Amino acid sequence: MRENLTKTKVLAVFVLIMIVPTLFMIAKNSSFAFEVMGAELEVEHIQFTSMDIDYRKADNFKGFITDYSFLAWGIIVMESDNGILWARQYGTSLIKSNDHGQSWAFVYEFEKPINAIYSDSYGNIFVAITFDRWASEGTGELHRSSDNGKTFYKVLDIKSGVTLRWNIASRNGTMFVSEYGFKGYGNNARRIYRSLDFGENWDIIFEPAPRVDYHNHKILITENDIIYQSIGDGIHARIIRSVDNGYSWEAVINRFHPTSAVVFETHILWGLDSGPWSGIARYDRNTGIMTRSLTLPYPFAGAVYDMAKSHGVVYAMFLSYYCCNHPASIFYSKDEGVTWNLLGRIERMSGFGIGLYSLVVDDKFGYIDFESPVYRDGIVEFFRGTLRFELLGQHLYENTAQVQIRSNIDASKPMVALTFDDGPNRYTPRILEAFQYSDARATFFVLGNSVRNNPEIVQEMYKMGLEILGHTWNHTRLTTIPEYEIKNQLIKTHEEIEKITGSIPKMFRAPHGVSNDTVMAVSEQLGFANILWSVCPMDWEVTEPEIISYRVLRDIQDGSIVLLHDTYATAEAIQYLVSELIARGFQLVTVSELFYFRGIEVYSGAVIRSAPSKGSA
C-alpha cells in the first residue's frame, strides 16, 4: 500500500473490509504489507504476536484516552474469561492470550467467519459463525467446546441472520440465543432459542411473525432469572421480558431498542441504538419506569453499541456513523449512571464512520473492537482490530508497586504506614538509618527536582525496599496553577522516579493535601490516586523530637497513614518512634502493602486517608 493514500483509495479499502469479510481469509494465505504510521506489518507474520502502534500524534486521536495501544491488525478481542482473552483473527481463526493481548496462541480454525465468542461459568466456550450476517436464510451456526477449545462441535443452526455477542446470555446452565440480521428481509432475524442443558440441545421459544423492521439486539438475564430482550426497530421497537424462563413474554417498554446494558441491584442502564433520545436510558427494576441517564451534548451522538462495568466504573461507547458529523466517544460513570464524564473522543473525517463495536474488559484493560481511518499530517491510513486502554478503576497496587509485597505481613495484626514528604535532602540519610537494620518499611513522597539533585539517596531508598512516590516537582500548590501545569508537575516527577526504580508510580500526594475538581480530574486522567493521611504531628513547626514522637504515639491506630517530613527534628525522632511502634505491636508497612492487606481499592482519581481494619470505626 502506498505511503500517501488519497481519501478515495482509503474509502475503497474501507468499503471492501466492511462488505467482504473473506478479505481476512485472503490475507491469511497471502503476503502483503499494510503500512501503519510508517511501520510495515507483514500480515502473515502477525499470527501470534501483538504490536503497539503509536497513534498518540494522530490528528483524530488528540482527545483520546491517555494510556492506549493497538493490538496487531486484524485481531478482534471478543471475550475475556478467567484471565484469558479470546479473539478472532483473519475472520475464521480462533486465538487466545493469557498476557492481556501481548502474545497470542492459535486455538481452532472454523469454516466460516467468527461473529461471536461466549464463555459461560462452567468452562464451556461457544463460537457463533456465518458466511453472511445479513442472510435471510440460515448460514449461521453455534459451536460448543468443553475442552478449552481443543475440539468444537455444532449445537445449533441459526435459521436467519446471525448471532452476535449481544445476542447470547446464560445463567445456571440455561442459555439463550437470539437472531440478529438485516431487518428488510421477509424471513428476518427475530427468533429466540433456549437450551436447558448447558448449550447441548435447543428449542425455539419466541418466534413472532415476520416484519420488515424486525431484528433482535441485546438479551440479558438478571440475578433473579428475569430475561430481557430488545426486539423490533424504530417505532415498533420494544423491550420484552420473561419471568418464567422464557415460556411466556410481555412487553415492558416501547420504542426503545438498546444494543447494550449493565445491570445493577435497583436498575438497568440501557445503551440505545434507537429510541426517543440518543444516549443511555435508566430502567427502574421496581417501578418499570425508563428515564434519561445520559443524553449526549452537542457535538456528540451515535449508537451505544456496547457497555461494560469493571471495578465499579461503567464504560459506554458511542460510535460515529459515516453519514453523521460527530466524533466517536467513550463516557464513564462511577455512580451507577447518575453522572457521566467524557473519557475520550476520536474525531471523524468527512464521509467516514468510526466503528466502536464491542467492549471486553478484564482486570486491567478494556478492549474495543475498533474500525476507523487514522490520519496525521495529511496521510490517511486504515485500522481494523482491537484498541486496548487502561481501565480507570483497577487495583493499582497489583501492577505498580515498585517493591515486592512482603509475604511475612500478618493481615490480622495491626499495621501502619509511616510516610515522609519533601525529600530527599540532607536529613533523609539519617531517617533511612532507622529502617536499615529492621523489618520496618516506609513510603517517601519525594519532590522531582530533589530526586534529580540527589539520585544517590533515592537509589539507596530503593535498594532498602522503601516505597518512592511523587509529591510534585517543586511543591507547588496544585490548586493555584492551570491544568496543563498540574500534569507537568506530576508527570515530570514520576518520570524522574522511573529513572531509578524502573516503574512509574500510580500514587502521589498533593502538596499541603489541597485539591479541587481540576486536580482530581487530572489525577484520574493520568491514572493516579491521591494519598493523604490520618495522623499529622505537624513536625514542620516544632524542633523538639520528643513532641513529634508524643503526637504520633498519641494518635496512632491500626490502619493509620502518618504524615512526616524530612526535617532535622523528625530525623532525630524516627529511631525511637520506629522502635516504640514495633514494641506496641504495630507492623510498619509501605502504603502499597497497607492497601493490599486491607483490601483497599486504589483506583484512578481516588483520594485515600487511611486503611482501617475490618470492623474498625
C-alpha positions as CSV (number, residue, x, y, z in Angstrom):
1,M,0.0,0.0,0.0
2,R,1.4,3.4,-0.9
3,E,2.6,5.7,1.8
4,N,0.3,8.5,0.9
5,L,-3.2,7.4,0.4
6,T,-5.9,9.6,-1.1
7,K,-9.3,9.7,0.6
8,T,-10.7,7.9,-2.4
9,K,-8.4,4.9,-2.0
10,V,-9.0,4.8,1.7
11,L,-12.7,4.7,1.1
12,A,-12.3,1.8,-1.3
13,V,-10.4,-0.1,1.3
14,F,-13.0,0.8,4.0
15,V,-15.9,-0.5,1.8
16,L,-14.1,-3.7,0.9
17,I,-13.4,-4.5,4.5
18,M,-16.9,-3.7,5.6
19,I,-18.6,-5.7,2.9
20,V,-16.3,-8.6,2.1
21,P,-15.4,-10.5,5.3
22,T,-13.5,-13.0,3.3
23,L,-10.7,-10.4,3.0
24,F,-9.4,-11.7,6.3
25,M,-9.1,-15.2,4.8
26,I,-7.3,-13.9,1.8
27,A,-4.9,-12.0,4.0
28,K,-4.2,-15.2,5.9
29,N,-2.9,-17.1,2.9
30,S,-1.1,-14.3,1.1
31,S,1.8,-12.0,1.9
32,F,1.0,-8.3,1.6
33,A,2.1,-5.3,3.7
34,F,-0.2,-2.9,5.5
35,E,1.5,0.3,6.4
36,V,0.5,2.0,9.7
37,M,2.3,5.2,10.6
38,G,5.4,4.2,8.8
39,A,5.6,0.7,10.5
40,E,5.3,-2.0,7.9
41,L,3.5,-5.2,9.2
42,E,3.7,-8.4,7.2
43,V,0.2,-9.8,7.7
44,E,1.3,-13.4,7.5
45,H,3.8,-12.8,10.3
46,I,1.4,-11.4,13.0
47,Q,-0.5,-14.6,13.8
48,F,0.9,-15.0,17.3
49,T,2.1,-11.5,18.3
50,S,0.7,-8.1,19.1
51,M,2.2,-4.8,18.3
52,D,1.8,-1.4,19.9
53,I,1.2,1.2,17.2
54,D,1.7,4.7,18.4
55,Y,-1.2,6.9,17.3
56,R,-0.8,9.5,20.0
57,K,0.2,12.1,17.5
58,A,-2.6,11.3,15.0
59,D,-4.8,14.3,14.4
60,N,-8.0,12.5,15.2
61,F,-6.7,11.0,18.4
62,K,-5.6,14.1,20.3
63,G,-8.6,13.9,22.6
64,F,-8.5,10.2,23.2
65,I,-7.6,8.2,26.3
66,T,-4.1,8.7,27.7
67,D,-3.0,5.1,28.1
68,Y,-3.9,3.1,25.0
69,S,-2.4,0.9,22.3
70,F,-3.4,-1.1,19.3
71,L,-3.1,-4.9,19.0
72,A,-1.9,-6.4,15.8
73,W,-4.0,-5.6,12.7
74,G,-7.0,-7.9,12.3
75,I,-7.2,-9.3,15.8
76,I,-10.6,-8.8,17.3
77,V,-10.9,-9.5,21.1
78,M,-14.4,-10.9,21.7
79,E,-14.4,-12.4,25.2
80,S,-12.5,-12.4,28.5
81,D,-12.7,-15.3,30.9
82,N,-10.5,-16.1,34.0
83,G,-7.5,-14.2,32.7
84,I,-7.8,-15.5,29.1
85,L,-8.7,-13.3,26.2
86,W,-10.5,-15.0,23.3
87,A,-10.3,-13.4,19.8
88,R,-10.7,-14.0,16.1
89,Q,-8.0,-13.3,13.5
90,Y,-8.5,-13.2,9.7
91,G,-12.2,-13.9,10.3
92,T,-12.0,-17.7,10.8
93,S,-9.2,-18.3,13.3
94,L,-9.9,-18.6,17.0
95,I,-6.9,-17.4,19.1
96,K,-6.3,-16.7,22.8
97,S,-3.9,-14.8,25.0
98,N,-3.1,-15.0,28.7
99,D,-1.0,-11.8,28.9
100,H,-3.5,-9.1,28.1
101,G,-3.0,-9.4,24.3
102,Q,0.8,-9.1,24.2
103,S,1.1,-12.6,22.6
104,W,-1.4,-15.0,21.1
105,A,-1.8,-18.7,20.5
106,F,-3.8,-20.4,17.8
107,V,-6.7,-22.4,19.1
108,Y,-9.1,-23.5,16.3
109,E,-9.9,-22.9,12.6
110,F,-13.6,-22.6,11.6
111,E,-15.0,-22.9,8.1
112,K,-17.0,-19.7,8.4
113,P,-16.1,-16.2,9.8
114,I,-16.5,-15.9,13.6
115,N,-19.2,-13.4,14.7
116,A,-19.3,-14.0,18.5
117,I,-17.4,-15.8,21.3
118,Y,-19.0,-16.5,24.6
119,S,-17.9,-18.3,27.7
120,D,-20.3,-19.5,30.4
121,S,-19.4,-20.1,34.1
122,Y,-19.0,-23.8,33.6
123,G,-15.9,-23.9,31.4
124,N,-17.8,-24.0,28.0
125,I,-16.8,-21.9,25.1
126,F,-19.4,-21.0,22.4
127,V,-18.5,-19.6,19.0
128,A,-21.1,-18.3,16.5
129,I,-20.1,-18.3,12.8
130,T,-21.7,-17.4,9.5
131,F,-20.9,-16.6,5.9
132,D,-23.3,-13.7,5.8
133,R,-24.5,-11.8,8.9
134,W,-27.4,-10.3,6.8
135,A,-28.6,-13.6,5.3
136,S,-32.4,-14.1,5.3
137,E,-32.0,-17.8,5.3
138,G,-29.7,-19.6,7.7
139,T,-26.0,-19.8,7.3
140,G,-25.4,-19.1,11.0
141,E,-24.2,-21.8,13.4
142,L,-23.3,-22.0,17.1
143,H,-20.5,-24.3,18.1
144,R,-19.5,-25.5,21.6
145,S,-16.3,-26.6,23.2
146,S,-16.0,-28.2,26.7
147,D,-12.2,-28.8,26.5
148,N,-10.8,-25.2,26.4
149,G,-11.1,-25.0,22.6
150,K,-9.3,-28.2,21.6
151,T,-12.4,-29.5,19.8
152,F,-15.7,-27.9,18.7
153,Y,-19.0,-29.3,17.5
154,K,-22.1,-27.7,16.2
155,V,-25.0,-27.4,18.6
156,L,-27.4,-25.0,16.8
157,D,-28.3,-23.9,13.3
158,I,-29.4,-20.2,13.1
159,K,-32.5,-20.0,10.8
160,S,-31.9,-16.4,9.8
161,G,-29.2,-13.8,10.2
162,V,-26.5,-14.4,12.8
163,T,-25.8,-14.4,16.5
164,L,-23.6,-11.6,17.8
165,R,-22.1,-11.2,21.3
166,W,-25.1,-9.1,22.4
167,N,-27.4,-12.0,21.4
168,I,-26.1,-14.5,23.9
169,A,-26.8,-14.9,27.7
170,S,-26.7,-17.7,30.2
171,R,-27.3,-18.4,33.9
172,N,-27.2,-21.6,35.9
173,G,-26.8,-23.9,32.9
174,T,-29.8,-22.3,31.0
175,M,-28.7,-20.5,27.8
176,F,-30.5,-18.1,25.5
177,V,-29.5,-17.1,21.9
178,S,-31.4,-14.7,19.7
179,E,-31.0,-13.8,16.0
180,Y,-29.6,-10.6,14.6
181,G,-29.7,-9.6,10.9
182,F,-31.0,-7.3,8.2
183,K,-34.4,-6.1,9.0
184,G,-35.5,-5.7,5.4
185,Y,-35.8,-9.4,4.5
186,G,-39.0,-11.3,4.8
187,N,-37.6,-14.2,6.8
188,N,-35.8,-11.7,9.0
189,A,-34.0,-12.4,12.2
190,R,-36.5,-12.5,15.1
191,R,-36.3,-15.8,17.0
192,I,-35.1,-16.6,20.5
193,Y,-33.6,-20.1,21.2
194,R,-33.2,-21.7,24.6
195,S,-31.1,-24.6,25.9
196,L,-31.7,-26.1,29.3
197,D,-28.6,-28.3,29.3
198,F,-25.5,-26.0,29.0
199,G,-26.0,-25.5,25.3
200,E,-26.3,-29.1,24.1
201,N,-29.9,-29.1,22.9
202,W,-32.1,-26.2,21.8
203,D,-35.7,-25.2,21.1
204,I,-37.3,-22.0,19.7
205,I,-39.2,-20.2,22.5
206,F,-40.1,-17.0,20.7
207,E,-40.9,-16.6,17.0
208,P,-43.2,-13.7,16.1
209,A,-44.5,-13.1,12.6
210,P,-42.0,-11.5,10.2
211,R,-41.9,-7.8,9.9
212,V,-39.7,-5.7,7.6
213,D,-38.5,-3.6,10.6
214,Y,-37.6,-6.6,12.9
215,H,-34.4,-7.8,14.4
216,N,-33.1,-8.6,17.8
217,H,-30.5,-6.7,19.8
218,K,-29.5,-7.1,23.5
219,I,-30.5,-10.1,25.6
220,L,-29.7,-10.4,29.3
221,I,-30.5,-12.3,32.4
222,T,-30.6,-10.7,35.8
223,E,-29.5,-12.3,39.1
224,N,-33.1,-13.3,39.8
225,D,-33.5,-15.1,36.4
226,I,-35.6,-12.4,34.7
227,I,-34.8,-12.3,31.0
228,Y,-34.9,-9.1,28.9
229,Q,-34.7,-9.0,25.1
230,S,-34.6,-5.9,22.8
231,I,-36.7,-6.5,19.7
232,G,-38.0,-4.7,16.6
233,D,-36.8,-1.3,15.4
234,G,-37.9,2.3,15.1
235,I,-41.4,3.0,16.3
236,H,-42.0,-0.8,16.7
237,A,-39.0,-1.3,18.9
238,R,-39.7,-2.6,22.4
239,I,-38.1,-4.5,25.3
240,I,-39.8,-7.7,26.2
241,R,-39.4,-9.6,29.5
242,S,-39.9,-13.2,30.7
243,V,-40.2,-14.2,34.4
244,D,-40.7,-17.9,33.7
245,N,-37.5,-18.9,32.0
246,G,-38.7,-17.9,28.5
247,Y,-42.1,-19.8,28.4
248,S,-44.0,-16.5,28.2
249,W,-43.1,-12.9,27.3
250,E,-44.5,-9.5,27.9
251,A,-43.6,-6.0,26.5
252,V,-42.4,-3.7,29.3
253,I,-41.0,-0.7,27.4
254,N,-42.0,0.5,23.9
255,R,-39.9,2.5,21.3
256,F,-36.5,1.7,22.9
257,H,-34.1,-0.5,21.0
258,P,-30.9,-1.0,23.1
259,T,-27.8,-2.8,22.0
260,S,-26.1,-2.9,25.4
261,A,-26.8,-3.0,29.1
262,V,-25.3,-3.0,32.6
263,V,-27.4,-4.5,35.4
264,F,-27.5,-3.1,39.0
265,E,-29.5,-4.1,42.0
266,T,-32.2,-1.4,41.6
267,H,-31.9,-0.5,37.9
268,I,-30.6,-1.4,34.4
269,L,-28.6,1.0,32.2
270,W,-29.6,0.5,28.6
271,G,-27.3,1.8,25.8
272,L,-29.5,2.8,22.9
273,D,-29.3,2.2,19.2
274,S,-32.6,3.9,18.7
275,G,-35.3,5.5,20.9
276,P,-37.0,8.7,21.9
277,W,-33.5,10.1,22.6
278,S,-29.9,9.3,21.8
279,G,-27.7,8.0,24.6
280,I,-28.3,5.9,27.7
281,A,-31.6,5.1,29.5
282,R,-32.1,4.1,33.1
283,Y,-34.8,1.4,33.7
284,D,-36.1,1.2,37.3
285,R,-36.5,-2.5,38.1
286,N,-39.1,-1.9,40.7
287,T,-41.4,0.7,39.0
288,G,-40.7,-0.2,35.4
289,I,-40.1,3.5,34.5
290,M,-37.5,4.5,31.9
291,T,-35.7,7.8,32.5
292,R,-32.7,9.5,31.0
293,S,-29.3,8.6,32.3
294,L,-27.1,10.3,29.6
295,T,-28.3,12.4,26.7
296,L,-25.3,13.4,24.7
297,P,-24.5,17.1,24.4
298,Y,-23.6,18.6,21.0
299,P,-21.5,17.6,19.1
300,F,-21.7,14.0,20.4
301,A,-24.2,11.4,19.1
302,G,-24.3,7.9,17.9
303,A,-25.5,4.4,19.0
304,V,-24.2,2.9,22.2
305,Y,-23.1,-0.5,20.7
306,D,-21.6,-1.8,24.0
307,M,-21.2,-1.0,27.6
308,A,-19.2,-2.7,30.4
309,K,-18.6,-2.5,34.1
310,S,-15.2,-3.0,35.9
311,H,-14.1,-2.1,39.4
312,G,-17.2,0.0,40.0
313,V,-16.8,2.0,36.8
314,V,-19.3,1.8,33.8
315,Y,-18.0,2.5,30.3
316,A,-20.2,3.4,27.4
317,M,-19.1,3.6,23.7
318,F,-20.7,5.8,21.1
319,L,-19.8,5.0,17.5
320,S,-19.8,7.5,14.7
321,Y,-21.9,6.7,11.6
322,Y,-20.4,7.7,8.2
323,C,-23.4,9.8,7.5
324,C,-23.3,12.0,10.6
325,N,-20.9,14.7,11.6
326,H,-20.0,13.8,15.1
327,P,-17.0,12.2,16.8
328,A,-16.8,8.7,18.3
329,S,-16.6,8.8,22.1
330,I,-16.3,6.9,25.3
331,F,-18.0,8.1,28.5
332,Y,-17.7,6.6,32.0
333,S,-19.7,6.7,35.3
334,K,-18.6,5.9,38.8
335,D,-22.0,6.2,40.4
336,E,-24.1,3.7,38.5
337,G,-25.1,6.1,35.8
338,V,-26.1,9.1,37.9
339,T,-23.3,11.3,36.4
340,W,-21.1,10.7,33.4
341,N,-17.7,12.1,32.2
342,L,-16.0,12.0,28.9
343,L,-13.1,9.6,28.8
344,G,-12.0,10.1,25.2
345,R,-13.1,11.1,21.7
346,I,-12.0,10.3,18.2
347,E,-12.6,12.9,15.5
348,R,-14.0,11.7,12.3
349,M,-13.2,12.5,8.6
350,S,-16.0,13.6,6.3
351,G,-17.5,10.6,4.6
352,F,-16.0,8.1,7.1
353,G,-17.5,6.4,10.1
354,I,-15.8,5.2,13.2
355,G,-16.7,1.8,14.5
356,L,-16.7,1.1,18.2
357,Y,-18.5,-2.2,18.0
358,S,-17.9,-4.2,21.2
359,L,-16.1,-3.7,24.6
360,V,-14.5,-6.5,26.5
361,V,-12.9,-5.9,29.9
362,D,-10.5,-7.9,32.1
363,D,-8.9,-6.9,35.4
364,K,-6.7,-4.2,33.9
365,F,-7.7,-3.3,30.4
366,G,-10.6,-2.6,28.1
367,Y,-10.6,-4.0,24.6
368,I,-12.6,-2.2,21.8
369,D,-13.4,-3.8,18.5
370,F,-12.3,-0.8,16.5
371,E,-12.6,0.3,12.9
372,S,-11.6,3.7,11.6
373,P,-9.4,5.7,9.3
374,V,-6.5,7.3,11.2
375,Y,-4.8,10.4,9.8
376,R,-1.8,12.5,10.6
377,D,-0.1,15.3,8.6
378,G,-2.3,14.7,5.6
379,I,-1.6,10.9,5.5
380,V,-4.7,8.7,5.9
381,E,-4.5,5.1,6.9
382,F,-7.0,2.5,7.9
383,F,-7.0,0.3,11.1
384,R,-9.3,-2.7,11.8
385,G,-8.6,-4.6,15.0
386,T,-8.6,-4.1,18.8
387,L,-7.9,-0.8,20.7
388,R,-6.7,-1.5,24.2
389,F,-6.9,1.1,27.0
390,E,-6.1,1.0,30.7
391,L,-9.2,0.9,33.0
392,L,-9.8,3.7,35.5
393,G,-10.8,1.6,38.4
394,Q,-8.2,-1.2,38.5
395,H,-6.3,-2.0,41.7
396,L,-3.2,0.0,41.2
397,Y,-1.1,-1.8,43.8
398,E,-1.4,-5.0,41.8
399,N,0.8,-3.8,39.0
400,T,2.6,-0.7,40.1
401,A,4.2,-1.4,43.4
402,Q,8.0,-0.7,43.0
403,V,8.9,-3.2,45.7
404,Q,7.5,-6.7,46.3
405,I,4.6,-7.0,48.7
406,R,6.1,-8.9,51.6
407,S,4.6,-12.3,52.4
408,N,5.5,-12.2,56.1
409,I,3.0,-9.5,56.9
410,D,0.1,-10.7,59.1
411,A,-3.1,-9.2,57.8
412,S,-4.9,-9.9,61.1
413,K,-2.5,-7.8,63.2
414,P,-2.2,-4.0,63.5
415,M,-0.2,-2.2,60.8
416,V,0.5,1.5,60.0
417,A,2.3,3.3,57.2
418,L,4.9,6.0,58.0
419,T,5.2,8.5,55.2
420,F,7.8,11.2,54.6
421,D,7.3,14.3,52.4
422,D,9.5,16.9,50.7
423,G,12.8,14.9,50.4
424,P,15.3,13.8,49.5
425,N,17.5,16.3,51.3
426,R,20.4,16.4,53.8
427,Y,18.2,14.9,56.6
428,T,16.9,11.9,54.6
429,P,20.0,9.6,55.2
430,R,19.5,10.0,58.9
431,I,15.9,8.9,58.5
432,L,16.9,5.9,56.4
433,E,19.1,4.7,59.3
434,A,16.0,3.8,61.3
435,F,15.0,1.3,58.6
436,Q,18.5,0.0,57.9
437,Y,18.5,-2.9,60.3
438,S,14.9,-3.7,61.0
439,D,12.0,-5.2,59.2
440,A,10.2,-1.9,59.2
441,R,9.3,-0.2,55.9
442,A,8.0,3.3,54.9
443,T,6.9,5.4,52.0
444,F,8.6,8.5,50.8
445,F,6.7,11.2,48.8
446,V,9.6,12.9,47.0
447,L,9.9,16.1,45.0
448,G,11.0,15.7,41.4
449,N,13.7,18.4,41.5
450,S,15.2,16.9,44.7
451,V,15.3,13.5,43.1
452,R,17.2,14.9,40.2
453,N,19.7,16.6,42.6
454,N,20.0,13.7,45.0
455,P,19.7,10.5,42.9
456,E,22.0,8.5,45.1
457,I,19.7,8.9,48.2
458,V,16.7,7.7,46.2
459,Q,18.8,4.8,44.9
460,E,19.5,3.8,48.5
461,M,15.8,4.0,49.4
462,Y,15.0,1.7,46.5
463,K,17.7,-0.8,47.5
464,M,16.3,-0.9,51.0
465,G,12.8,-1.8,49.8
466,L,11.3,1.5,50.7
467,E,8.4,2.9,48.6
468,I,9.0,6.0,46.5
469,L,6.0,8.1,45.3
470,G,5.6,11.6,43.9
471,H,4.9,14.9,45.7
472,T,5.1,17.2,42.6
473,W,8.2,18.7,41.1
474,N,8.7,21.7,43.4
475,H,5.9,21.6,46.0
476,T,3.7,23.9,44.1
477,R,0.1,24.2,45.4
478,L,-1.8,22.5,42.6
479,T,-5.0,24.4,43.1
480,T,-3.2,27.6,42.0
481,I,-2.0,26.5,38.6
482,P,-3.7,25.6,35.3
483,E,-4.5,22.1,34.2
484,Y,-1.5,21.6,31.9
485,E,0.9,22.7,34.6
486,I,-0.7,20.2,37.1
487,K,0.0,17.5,34.6
488,N,3.6,18.7,34.1
489,Q,4.2,18.7,37.9
490,L,3.0,15.1,38.3
491,I,4.4,13.6,35.1
492,K,7.9,15.1,35.4
493,T,8.2,13.9,38.9
494,H,7.1,10.4,38.2
495,E,9.4,10.2,35.2
496,E,12.3,11.2,37.4
497,I,11.4,8.4,39.8
498,E,11.1,5.9,37.0
499,K,14.7,6.5,36.0
500,I,15.7,4.9,39.3
501,T,13.0,2.4,40.1
502,G,12.1,1.3,36.6
503,S,8.4,1.9,37.1
504,I,6.1,5.0,37.1
505,P,4.3,5.4,40.4
506,K,0.5,5.4,40.2
507,M,0.1,7.2,43.5
508,F,1.0,10.7,44.6
509,R,0.4,13.2,47.4
510,A,-0.8,16.7,46.7
511,P,1.3,19.4,48.5
512,H,-0.5,20.6,51.7
513,G,-3.1,17.9,50.9
514,V,-5.0,20.6,48.9
515,S,-7.1,19.5,45.9
516,N,-10.0,20.6,43.8
517,D,-12.1,19.3,40.9
518,T,-9.4,20.1,38.3
519,V,-6.7,18.3,40.4
520,M,-8.9,15.3,40.8
521,A,-9.8,15.2,37.1
522,V,-6.1,15.3,36.1
523,S,-5.1,12.6,38.5
524,E,-7.9,10.4,37.2
525,Q,-6.9,11.1,33.6
526,L,-3.3,10.2,34.4
527,G,-4.3,7.1,36.3
528,F,-3.1,8.3,39.7
529,A,-4.5,8.1,43.2
530,N,-4.0,10.9,45.8
531,I,-2.8,9.5,49.1
532,L,-3.4,11.8,52.1
533,W,-3.0,10.9,55.9
534,S,-4.9,10.3,59.1
535,V,-2.2,11.2,61.6
536,C,-0.4,14.6,61.4
537,P,2.1,15.5,64.3
538,M,2.8,18.8,62.5
539,D,6.5,18.1,62.6
540,W,7.4,21.0,60.4
541,E,6.6,23.5,63.1
542,V,8.5,22.0,66.0
543,T,12.2,21.5,66.8
544,E,11.9,19.0,69.7
545,P,11.9,15.3,68.6
546,E,10.1,14.3,71.8
547,I,7.0,16.4,70.8
548,I,6.8,14.6,67.4
549,S,7.0,11.2,69.0
550,Y,4.4,12.1,71.6
551,R,1.9,13.3,69.0
552,V,2.3,10.3,66.8
553,L,2.0,7.7,69.6
554,R,-1.0,9.6,71.0
555,D,-3.0,9.5,67.7
556,I,-1.8,6.3,66.0
557,Q,-4.2,3.4,65.5
558,D,-4.4,0.4,63.3
559,G,-4.5,1.4,59.6
560,S,-3.2,4.9,60.1
561,I,-1.2,6.8,57.5
562,V,1.2,9.1,59.3
563,L,2.4,12.4,57.7
564,L,6.0,13.2,58.5
565,H,8.7,15.3,56.7
566,D,12.4,15.1,56.0
567,T,13.3,17.6,58.7
568,Y,16.0,17.7,61.4
569,A,13.6,17.1,64.3
570,T,11.9,14.2,62.5
571,A,15.2,12.6,61.7
572,E,16.2,12.7,65.3
573,A,12.8,11.3,66.4
574,I,12.4,8.5,64.0
575,Q,14.7,5.9,65.5
576,Y,12.8,5.9,68.8
577,L,9.5,6.2,67.1
578,V,10.1,3.1,64.9
579,S,11.3,1.1,67.9
580,E,8.3,2.1,70.1
581,L,5.7,1.4,67.4
582,I,7.1,-2.1,66.9
583,A,7.2,-2.6,70.7
584,R,3.5,-1.7,70.8
585,G,2.7,-4.4,68.2
586,F,2.4,-2.4,65.0
587,Q,3.7,-3.7,61.7
588,L,5.4,-0.8,59.8
589,V,4.5,-1.2,56.1
590,T,4.5,0.7,52.9
591,V,1.4,2.4,51.6
592,S,1.0,-0.2,48.9
593,E,1.3,-3.0,51.5
594,L,-1.2,-1.4,53.7
595,F,-3.8,-1.1,50.9
596,Y,-3.0,-4.6,49.7
597,F,-3.5,-6.4,53.0
598,R,-6.6,-4.3,53.9
599,G,-8.2,-4.9,50.6
600,I,-8.5,-1.1,49.8
601,E,-9.4,-0.5,46.2
602,V,-6.9,2.0,44.8
603,Y,-8.4,3.4,41.6
604,S,-7.6,6.3,39.3
605,G,-8.7,9.6,40.9
606,A,-9.2,8.1,44.3
607,V,-8.3,10.1,47.5
608,I,-7.4,7.8,50.4
609,R,-6.5,8.8,54.0
610,S,-6.2,5.5,55.9
611,A,-6.9,1.8,55.7
612,P,-8.6,0.7,58.9
613,S,-9.1,-3.0,59.7
614,K,-12.5,-4.5,59.0
615,G,-14.7,-3.7,62.0
616,S,-12.8,-0.6,62.9
617,A,-14.7,2.7,63.2
